Amino acid sequence: MSWSLIWEHLFIVLAASILSIAFGLPLGIWAYVSPKARALILRVVDLLQTIPSLALLGIIMVVLDPGKLTVIIGITLYSLLPIVRNTCLGLQEVDPGVKEAARGMGMSKPYRTLMVEFPLAFPTVFTGIRIAVVNAIGTAVFAAFVGGGGLGGVITQGIRVSDLKLILMATGVLMIIAVVLDLLMSWFEGQVRKSNGSSKKMWIPVVAIFLAFCLLLPYGRGSTGDLLLYDGDYSETQLMHHMVKMLVEDQTELTVTIQDQMSQVNNFNALRGDDPTCDLMISYDGTLLTTFFHQDVSDVPEGMSIYDYVNQVATEDYGMRLLDKLGFDNTYAVAVSQAVAEQYDLKTVSDLIPVAEQLTFGAEQGFFTLEGSMKYDPFVEFYGLHFKNHVPVDQGLKYTAIENGSFDVTVVYATDGLNRKVGLKVLEDDRRFFPDYNGAFLVRQEVLEEYPELADILNQLAGKIPTEQMAELTYQVDVVGRTVDDVAHEFLTSMELLESR
Amino acid sequence: MSNLFHNYGAMLLKAIGIHTVYVLVAVVIGFAIGLLIGILLSRIPQCSGVIIPILSVFQTIPGLVFIGVLFIWWGDTYATVIVALSVYAMFPVLKNTYTGILEVERKYIVAAKGCGMSHLQRLVKVELPLAMPTIIAGLRMAAIYTVSWAVLAAMIGKGGLGDFVYQGVASNNNTLILLGAIPAAALAVAFGAAIDFLQKKVMPRGMKKEAGK
């Protein structure tokens, strides 16, 4: 966890706050001025608040690319309710005598509302802003799911490797930020209340928020560099992206920037489209086929490998190219705990058939979708397995769940270092249900044309990282606790692709 | 579209059912505890100046963290979900109960004292009914938020509408996300409407007239 993550988090919070103030105040005033619009406006902002954060961000991503903007818009929508409601309420509560007096002096309606009523309502309005800002700090954690950066990534990483210390530390920082901002704002609120509606004091907090935002701007704007990558949301992708940075910066004059964490899905969405925000990513032929292209193994023409087919589709339809296979095959592997393996003497997936009725199967939600062929239903049907029950859990919590005994059988990624930590026994896929998931770099064509040397540099890694090697590298990061940078550097040095430092 | 309902219809109904149960149970527990603590705190306003801010700080812990940590301790039981949701549902009720009771005008309490009411009678017959609209507003907030937070149950494999949202996010499928989000929003609106109805019922007669003039 570093300071830049904290500033990034603050940037998201402040940007969303400014946006929600900019939209919320006029909406609130409108709701006050026009009773007809009031019911509608209040109902809509109320409804926005009821959409679950993750779903709201998902919906926004239908329109926008993943990234900071998505999070900021999401939080802005959430923050509207307290601001709009309090603005409307504050204006309604202004002493009727004052309103009357203002009218008696011949002030026009807009002048009355803005110059007399609004300053008097400001303390209530500001309370709304305060609630919105404090809530935004917590909501901004979801930025991690859509590649927005901030402290959410630290928390999800902590949950993934069951590192309570990391989780508590990040949460502690969030709480401190909330308290400090809340105290600051309550002090301002006191000042404003004392000033009794003097419009000069009213602007102090607004200016302060804006100034703070400007100071944090460097943490929010798009990154610069010749090559842009996103950080992965699990160690394998992080390792590969750091290797890209090291190799390219060592062998060329180019600078490589690694931006916020993103899941594979979001990273791919950021890579495609008219306005891509990154240049390449590590991915897998199987993932490309099923998750990104929404196709199936049966769509691959006879006699063609998944890798070749996917490469063809990527080139023709998406303007991207897969570089050579890196060597590891991060396919799904069915695994059981050591104890269960011994109890039932399990070696292959077929061994599960007679005992499945006593066992519970658990995996991440993505494995249980109805679409696609490399999923739970086709899998149990293919092998003729009848499990007692099946449980979908968050990918990050899967290993904790199997350690807790929440389920007995699971599906893991072959290269995951946590397999060894938890002592999982991988069962041989004896009837070959799961296809390959060969790791390879996916690069935009335009980038390859702009930097023709890039393909050769990255292909130096081709075939150099077999599955066991990758499992060892992720073990070093996730279990031993070494930094991604350190492990990636050590590996490249041992391959003599990089001088030791 | 019909294909969609054919595939997911039964799952969706089940998920809505589970989701509703989570919200109901958690809100009832959260309401009971929040009401109780709120009343207790309103008896000792001098200590509450310290306790309420501390509670507010705990409220800023993201639900994601709370449910994640509870999961690491307890595993994927229903208790994990219910406890996490109840705690979050408790906060708005607690705060509103506290402020609602404190905002009861002094003159009514003095009058009640003058009538010879005991401490408990004052609370039950005067303060709580007068604070009820504020308390119910807290309940409304709690219910609506809980609908949204119950999505996190899917994170630890305990079903609900979050299953669709998580699956959709994981497999790049917007239809699934919407299939989770739209019923969740509808559920929240339904809870809100039910509580608005309740709000009208609990409003003391005297206050209704005042509002109507």
Interface residues (C-beta under 8 A of the other chain):
Chain A: D46 L47 Q49 T50 I51 P52 S53 L54 A55 L56 G58 I59 V62 V134 I137 G138 T139 V141 F142 F145 G152 I155 T156 I159 S162 L164 I167 L168 A170 T171 L174 M175 A178 V179 D182 V265 F268 N269 T291 F292 H294 G362 E364 Q365 G366 F368 T369 L370 E371 G372 V391 P392 V393 D394 Q395 G396 L397 T400 A401 N404 G405 S406
Chain B: N7 Y8 S56 V57 F58 T60 I61 P62 G63 L64 V65 G68 V69 F71 I72 G75 D76 I144 V147 S148 W149 V151 A154 M155 I156 G157 L161 G162 D163 V165 Y166 Q167 G168 V169 A170 S171 N172 N173 N174 L176 I177 L178 G180 A181 A184 A185 A188 V189 G192
